[in-house]
């Protein structure tokens, strides 16, 4: 079974479980997380943000929903697909 440590070690992804996103600031690139085990709310910086609530994804009929770089994440293979996509993008545009 994939754990938070697995995602960190294999994919360089800081994965948080049992947390609820209570606020996002795209301008500051921060996300506010409420830890359901402790009740603590923290603000965390991010480079790229992936929200994976564990439920089947809802894909609303929004313009751009099918553009490259828009992913649903439910499994480790899904995460691998994202990593591969990011690696390809970095090779094309390393800046």
DSSP file (Angstrom, degrees, kcal/mol; ACC not computed):
  #  RESIDUE AA STRUCTURE BP1 BP2  ACC     N-H-->O    O-->H-N    N-H-->O    O-->H-N    TCO  KAPPA ALPHA  PHI   PSI    X-CA   Y-CA   Z-CA
    1    1 A X              0   0    0      0, 0.0     2,-0.3     0, 0.0     5,-0.1   0.000 360.0 360.0 360.0 138.2    0.0    0.0    0.0
    2    2 A X        -     0   0    0      4,-0.1     2,-0.2     3,-0.1     3,-0.0  -0.549 360.0-173.7 -74.4 135.9    1.2    3.5   -0.9
    3    3 A X     >  -     0   0    0     -2,-0.3     4,-2.2     1,-0.1     5,-0.2  -0.698  43.0 -96.8-120.6 173.9    1.9    5.7    2.2
    4    4 A X  H  > S+     0   0    0     -2,-0.2     4,-2.0     1,-0.2    11,-0.4   0.899 127.5  52.2 -56.8 -40.0    2.8    9.3    2.6
    5    5 A X  H  > S+     0   0    0      2,-0.2     4,-2.9     1,-0.2     5,-0.2   0.869 105.5  54.5 -65.8 -36.9    6.4    8.2    2.9
    6    6 A X  H  >>S+     0   0    0      2,-0.2     4,-3.1     1,-0.2     5,-0.5   0.940 109.0  47.3 -61.6 -47.6    6.2    6.2   -0.4
    7    7 A X  H  X5S+     0   0    0     -4,-2.2     6,-1.7     1,-0.2     4,-1.7   0.896 114.7  47.1 -62.1 -39.7    5.0    9.3   -2.2
    8    8 A X  H  X5S+     0   0    0     -4,-2.0     4,-1.0     4,-0.2    -2,-0.2   0.935 118.6  39.9 -67.0 -46.0    7.8   11.4   -0.7
    9    9 A X  H  <5S+     0   0    0     -4,-2.9    -2,-0.2     2,-0.2    -3,-0.2   0.917 126.3  31.4 -72.1 -44.8   10.5    8.8   -1.4
   10   10 A X  H  <5S+     0   0    0     -4,-3.1    -3,-0.2    -5,-0.2    -2,-0.2   0.808 135.8  19.9 -86.9 -30.4    9.5    7.7   -4.9
   11   11 A X  H  <<S-     0   0    0     -4,-1.7    -3,-0.2    -5,-0.5    -2,-0.2   0.433  91.9-121.0-122.8  -0.7    7.9   10.8   -6.3
   12   12 A X     <  +     0   0    0     -4,-1.0     2,-0.5    -5,-0.4    -4,-0.2   0.892  65.6 143.7  56.3  40.9    9.2   13.8   -4.2
   13   13 A X        -     0   0    0     -6,-1.7     2,-1.1    -9,-0.1    -1,-0.2  -0.955  51.4-140.2-114.7 125.7    5.6   14.6   -3.4
   14   14 A X        -     0   0    0     -2,-0.5     2,-0.4    -3,-0.1    -9,-0.1  -0.751  29.9-167.9 -84.5 101.8    4.7   15.9    0.1
   15   15 A X        -     0   0    0     -2,-1.1     2,-0.5   -11,-0.4    -7,-0.1  -0.777   9.0-164.7 -99.3 133.0    1.4   14.0    0.7
   16   16 A X        -     0   0    0     -2,-0.4     3,-0.3     3,-0.1     2,-0.3  -0.973   5.8-170.7-118.5 128.5   -0.9   14.9    3.5
   17   17 A X        +     0   0    0     -2,-0.5     3,-0.1     1,-0.2    36,-0.0  -0.768  67.2  26.9-112.9 162.8   -3.7   12.5    4.7
   18   18 A X  S    S+     0   0    0     -2,-0.3    18,-2.8     1,-0.2    19,-0.5   0.803  95.4 123.1  57.0  32.0   -6.5   13.1    7.1
   19   19 A X  E     -A   35   0A   0     -3,-0.3     2,-0.5    16,-0.2    -1,-0.2  -0.916  51.4-149.3-122.8 150.0   -6.4   16.8    6.2
   20   20 A X  E     -A   34   0A   0     14,-2.4    14,-2.8    -2,-0.3     2,-0.6  -0.968  19.0-129.3-116.6 131.3   -9.0   19.2    4.9
   21   21 A X  E     +A   33   0A   0     -2,-0.5    12,-0.2    12,-0.2     3,-0.1  -0.706  31.5 170.7 -78.0 119.9   -8.1   22.1    2.7
   22   22 A X  E     +     0   0A   0     10,-2.4     2,-0.3    -2,-0.6    11,-0.2   0.466  63.6   9.0-110.0  -5.3   -9.8   25.1    4.2
   23   23 A X  E     -A   32   0A   0      9,-1.1     9,-3.5     2,-0.0     2,-0.4  -0.912  54.6-163.5-171.1 145.5   -8.2   27.8    2.1
   24   24 A X  E     -A   31   0A   0     -2,-0.3     2,-0.5     7,-0.2     7,-0.2  -1.000   1.6-168.7-134.5 133.9   -6.0   28.3   -1.0
   25   25 A X  E  >> -A   30   0A   0      5,-3.1     5,-1.7    -2,-0.4     4,-1.7  -0.851   4.7-179.6-120.3  94.0   -4.1   31.4   -2.0
   26   26 A X  T  45S+     0   0    0     -2,-0.5    -1,-0.1     1,-0.2     5,-0.0   0.855  84.0  57.0 -59.6 -33.6   -2.8   31.0   -5.6
   27   27 A X  T  45S+     0   0    0      1,-0.2    -1,-0.2    -3,-0.1    -2,-0.0   0.923 118.2  31.0 -64.1 -44.2   -1.2   34.4   -5.4
   28   28 A X  T  45S-     0   0    0      2,-0.1    -1,-0.2    -3,-0.1    -2,-0.2   0.581 105.9-128.7 -86.7 -11.7    0.9   33.5   -2.3
   29   29 A X  T  <5 +     0   0    0     -4,-1.7    17,-2.2     1,-0.2     2,-0.3   0.939  64.2 131.2  57.3  50.1    1.1   29.8   -3.4
   30   30 A X  E   < -AB  25  45A   0     -5,-1.7    -5,-3.1    15,-0.2     2,-0.4  -0.935  42.9-159.4-128.4 154.9   -0.1   28.7    0.0
   31   31 A X  E     -AB  24  44A   0     13,-2.5    13,-2.9    -2,-0.3     2,-0.5  -0.999  15.0-137.7-132.1 136.2   -2.7   26.2    1.1
   32   32 A X  E     -AB  23  43A   0     -9,-3.5   -10,-2.4    -2,-0.4    -9,-1.1  -0.843  24.0-166.8 -95.3 126.4   -4.4   26.1    4.6
   33   33 A X  E     -AB  21  42A   0      9,-3.0     9,-2.4    -2,-0.5     2,-0.6  -0.927  14.1-154.2-116.7 135.8   -4.8   22.6    5.9
   34   34 A X  E     -AB  20  41A   0    -14,-2.8   -14,-2.4    -2,-0.4     2,-0.6  -0.947  16.8-142.6-106.2 118.9   -6.8   21.4    8.9
   35   35 A X  E  >  -A   19   0A   0      5,-3.0     4,-3.4    -2,-0.6   -16,-0.2  -0.707   5.8-157.7 -80.4 117.2   -5.5   18.2   10.4
   36   36 A X  T  4 S+     0   0    0    -18,-2.8    -1,-0.2    -2,-0.6   -17,-0.1   0.727  89.4  56.1 -71.8 -20.6   -8.5   16.2   11.4
   37   37 A X  T  4 S+     0   0    0    -19,-0.5    -1,-0.2     1,-0.1   -18,-0.1   0.868 127.1  15.8 -75.9 -36.6   -6.5   14.2   14.0
   38   38 A X  T  4 S-     0   0    0     -3,-0.2    -2,-0.2     2,-0.2     3,-0.1   0.636  91.5-128.2-112.4 -19.4   -5.2   17.2   15.9
   39   39 A X     <  +     0   0    0     -4,-3.4    -3,-0.1     1,-0.3     2,-0.1   0.365  59.5 144.9  82.8  -5.8   -7.5   20.1   14.8
   40   40 A X        -     0   0    0     -5,-0.2    -5,-3.0    -6,-0.1     2,-0.5  -0.408  39.5-150.7 -69.2 139.9   -4.5   22.2   14.0
   41   41 A X  E     +B   34   0A   0     -7,-0.2     2,-0.3    -3,-0.1    -7,-0.2  -0.960  20.2 177.4-111.6 127.1   -4.7   24.5   11.0
   42   42 A X  E     -B   33   0A   0     -9,-2.4    -9,-3.0    -2,-0.5     2,-0.5  -0.920  27.0-133.0-127.5 153.8   -1.4   25.2    9.2
   43   43 A X  E     -B   32   0A   0     -2,-0.3     2,-0.4   -11,-0.2   -11,-0.2  -0.936  27.4-170.3-105.2 126.3   -0.4   27.3    6.1
   44   44 A X  E     -B   31   0A   0    -13,-2.9   -13,-2.5    -2,-0.5     2,-0.2  -0.942  17.0-132.1-120.7 138.0    1.9   25.4    3.7
   45   45 A X  E     -B   30   0A   0     -2,-0.4     2,-0.3   -15,-0.2   -15,-0.2  -0.528  27.1-167.9 -80.1 153.5    3.7   26.7    0.7
   46   46 A X        -     0   0    0    -17,-2.2     3,-0.2    -2,-0.2    -2,-0.0  -0.989  31.0-164.8-141.9 153.5    3.6   24.8   -2.6
   47   47 A X  S    S+     0   0    0      1,-0.5     2,-0.4    -2,-0.3    -1,-0.1   0.824  95.0   7.3 -91.7 -55.0    5.3   24.7   -6.0
   48   48 A X  S    S-     0   0    0      2,-0.0    -1,-0.5   -19,-0.0     2,-0.5  -0.985  79.7-145.3-126.4 138.0    2.6   22.6   -7.6
   49   49 A X        -     0   0    0     -2,-0.4     2,-0.5    -3,-0.2    -3,-0.0  -0.917  16.2-179.8-113.9 126.9   -0.6   21.8   -5.8
   50   50 A X        -     0   0    0     -2,-0.5     2,-0.6     2,-0.0    22,-0.0  -0.989   9.3-163.0-122.9 121.7   -2.5   18.5   -6.1
   51   51 A X        +     0   0    0     -2,-0.5     2,-0.4   -30,-0.0    22,-0.2  -0.927  12.9 173.7-103.8 121.6   -5.7   18.0   -4.2
   52   52 A X        +     0   0    0     -2,-0.6    -2,-0.0     1,-0.1    20,-0.0  -0.794   7.6 178.8-130.5  88.2   -6.7   14.3   -4.0
   53   53 A X        -     0   0    0     -2,-0.4     3,-0.1     1,-0.1    -1,-0.1   0.546  45.4-117.6 -73.8  -5.8   -9.7   13.8   -1.8
   54   54 A X  S    S+     0   0    0     19,-0.4     2,-0.2     1,-0.3    -1,-0.1   0.393  79.5 107.1  89.3  -5.9   -9.9   10.1   -2.3
   55   55 A X  S    S-     0   0    0      1,-0.1    -1,-0.3     3,-0.0     2,-0.1  -0.572  87.9 -76.6 -98.4 166.8  -13.3   10.1   -3.9
   56   56 A X        -     0   0    0     -2,-0.2    -1,-0.1     1,-0.1     2,-0.1  -0.447  62.3-107.6 -60.5 132.7  -14.1    9.5   -7.5
   57   57 A X        -     0   0    0     -2,-0.1     2,-0.6     1,-0.1    -1,-0.1  -0.347  21.0-140.8 -69.0 142.3  -13.2   12.7   -9.3
   58   58 A X        -     0   0    0     -3,-0.1     2,-0.8    -2,-0.1    -1,-0.1  -0.908  12.8-163.6 -97.2 124.3  -16.0   15.0  -10.5
   59   59 A X        -     0   0    0     -2,-0.6    -2,-0.0     2,-0.0     6,-0.0  -0.792  11.9-157.7-111.5  88.1  -15.0   16.5  -13.9
   60   60 A X        -     0   0    0     -2,-0.8     2,-2.6     1,-0.1     5,-0.1  -0.223  32.6 -99.3 -64.9 155.3  -17.3   19.4  -14.4
   61   61 A X        +     0   0    0      3,-0.0     2,-0.3     4,-0.0    -1,-0.1  -0.428  68.9 150.8 -76.4  72.3  -17.9   20.6  -18.0
   62   62 A X    >   -     0   0    0     -2,-2.6     3,-1.8     1,-0.0     4,-0.2  -0.798  55.2-100.0-104.9 145.9  -15.4   23.5  -17.7
   63   63 A X  T 3  S+     0   0    0     -2,-0.3    -1,-0.0     1,-0.2    -2,-0.0  -0.447 110.3  18.1 -59.9 131.1  -13.4   24.9  -20.6
   64   64 A X  T >  S+     0   0    0     -2,-0.2     3,-2.1     1,-0.0    -1,-0.2   0.393  80.8 127.4  90.8  -3.3   -9.9   23.5  -20.5
   65   65 A X  T <  S+     0   0    0     -3,-1.8    -2,-0.1     1,-0.3    -4,-0.0   0.773  78.7  45.6 -59.9 -25.5  -10.7   20.5  -18.3
   66   66 A X  T 3  S+     0   0    0     -4,-0.2    -1,-0.3     3,-0.0     3,-0.1   0.241  86.2 122.4-102.1  12.8   -9.1   18.2  -20.8
   67   67 A X  S X  S-     0   0    0     -3,-2.1     3,-1.5     1,-0.1     2,-0.0  -0.341  76.9 -85.8 -69.9 155.1   -6.0   20.3  -21.4
   68   68 A X  T 3  S+     0   0    0      1,-0.2    -1,-0.1    -2,-0.0     3,-0.1  -0.350 115.9  36.2 -57.6 140.4   -2.6   18.8  -20.9
   69   69 A X  T 3  S+     0   0    0      1,-0.3     2,-0.6    -3,-0.1    -1,-0.2   0.426  85.3 113.6  93.8  -0.3   -1.5   19.1  -17.2
   70   70 A X    <   +     0   0    0     -3,-1.5     2,-0.3    -6,-0.1    -1,-0.3  -0.931  46.4 171.7-103.7 117.0   -5.0   18.5  -15.8
   71   71 A X        -     0   0    0     -2,-0.6     2,-0.4    -3,-0.1     7,-0.0  -0.878  34.2-144.7-128.2 154.0   -5.0   15.2  -13.9
   72   72 A X        -     0   0    0     -2,-0.3     2,-0.5   -15,-0.1   -20,-0.1  -0.953  23.1-155.7-108.3 139.1   -7.1   13.2  -11.5
   73   73 A X        +     0   0    0     -2,-0.4   -19,-0.4   -22,-0.2     3,-0.1  -0.961  40.7 129.5-123.6 118.6   -5.2   11.2   -8.9
   74   74 A X        +     0   0    0     -2,-0.5     2,-0.3     1,-0.3    -1,-0.1   0.494  68.6  34.9-132.9 -22.3   -6.5    8.1   -7.3
   75   75 A X  S  > S-     0   0    0      1,-0.1     4,-1.8     0, 0.0    -1,-0.3  -0.829  81.1-105.7-134.4 167.6   -3.7    5.5   -7.6
   76   76 A X  H  > S+     0   0    0     -2,-0.3     4,-2.6     1,-0.2     5,-0.2   0.910 120.9  55.6 -61.5 -42.6    0.1    5.2   -7.6
   77   77 A X  H  > S+     0   0    0      1,-0.2     4,-2.3     2,-0.2    -1,-0.2   0.875 104.6  54.4 -58.7 -34.0    0.0    4.7  -11.4
   78   78 A X  H  > S+     0   0    0      2,-0.2     4,-1.8     1,-0.2    -1,-0.2   0.930 109.0  47.6 -61.1 -44.3   -1.9    8.0  -11.6
   79   79 A X  H  X S+     0   0    0     -4,-1.8     4,-2.5     1,-0.2    -2,-0.2   0.887 109.7  53.1 -64.6 -39.2    0.9    9.7   -9.7
   80   80 A X  H  X S+     0   0    0     -4,-2.6     4,-2.8     1,-0.2    -1,-0.2   0.904 106.0  53.8 -61.6 -40.8    3.5    8.1  -11.9
   81   81 A X  H  X S+     0   0    0     -4,-2.3     4,-2.2     1,-0.2    -1,-0.2   0.895 109.3  48.3 -60.8 -39.8    1.7    9.5  -15.0
   82   82 A X  H  X S+     0   0    0     -4,-1.8     4,-2.9     2,-0.2    -2,-0.2   0.933 111.2  49.9 -65.6 -45.5    1.9   13.0  -13.5
   83   83 A X  H  X S+     0   0    0     -4,-2.5     4,-2.6     1,-0.2    -2,-0.2   0.919 111.6  48.7 -59.4 -44.5    5.6   12.6  -12.7
   84   84 A X  H  X S+     0   0    0     -4,-2.8     4,-2.3     2,-0.2    -1,-0.2   0.908 111.7  49.4 -62.1 -42.1    6.3   11.4  -16.2
   85   85 A X  H  X S+     0   0    0     -4,-2.2     4,-2.5    -5,-0.2    -2,-0.2   0.931 111.6  48.7 -62.8 -45.6    4.4   14.3  -17.6
   86   86 A X  H  X S+     0   0    0     -4,-2.9     4,-2.6     1,-0.2    -2,-0.2   0.905 110.2  51.6 -61.1 -41.9    6.3   16.8  -15.4
   87   87 A X  H  X S+     0   0    0     -4,-2.6     4,-1.8     2,-0.2    -1,-0.2   0.909 110.7  48.4 -61.7 -41.7    9.6   15.2  -16.5
   88   88 A X  H  X S+     0   0    0     -4,-2.3     4,-1.8     2,-0.2    -2,-0.2   0.923 111.9  49.1 -63.7 -43.9    8.7   15.6  -20.1
   89   89 A X  H  X S+     0   0    0     -4,-2.5     4,-3.0     1,-0.2    -2,-0.2   0.904 109.9  51.5 -63.2 -41.3    7.6   19.2  -19.6
   90   90 A X  H  < S+     0   0    0     -4,-2.6    -1,-0.2     1,-0.2    -2,-0.2   0.859 108.1  51.9 -65.6 -34.5   10.9   20.0  -17.8
   91   91 A X  H  < S+     0   0    0     -4,-1.8     3,-0.4    -5,-0.2    -1,-0.2   0.876 115.0  42.6 -67.9 -35.5   13.0   18.5  -20.6
   92   92 A X  H  < S+     0   0    0     -4,-1.8     2,-0.3     1,-0.3    -2,-0.2   0.905 134.8  16.0 -75.8 -42.4   11.1   20.7  -23.1
   93   93 A X     <  +     0   0    0     -4,-3.0    -1,-0.3    -5,-0.2    -2,-0.2  -0.728  65.3 173.2-134.8  82.5   11.2   23.9  -21.0
   94   94 A X              0   0    0     -3,-0.4    -1,-0.1    -2,-0.3    -4,-0.1   0.598 360.0 360.0 -69.9  -8.9   13.7   23.6  -18.2
   95   95 A X              0   0    0     -5,-0.0    -1,-0.3     0, 0.0    -5,-0.1   0.467 360.0 360.0 -79.2 360.0   13.2   27.2  -17.2
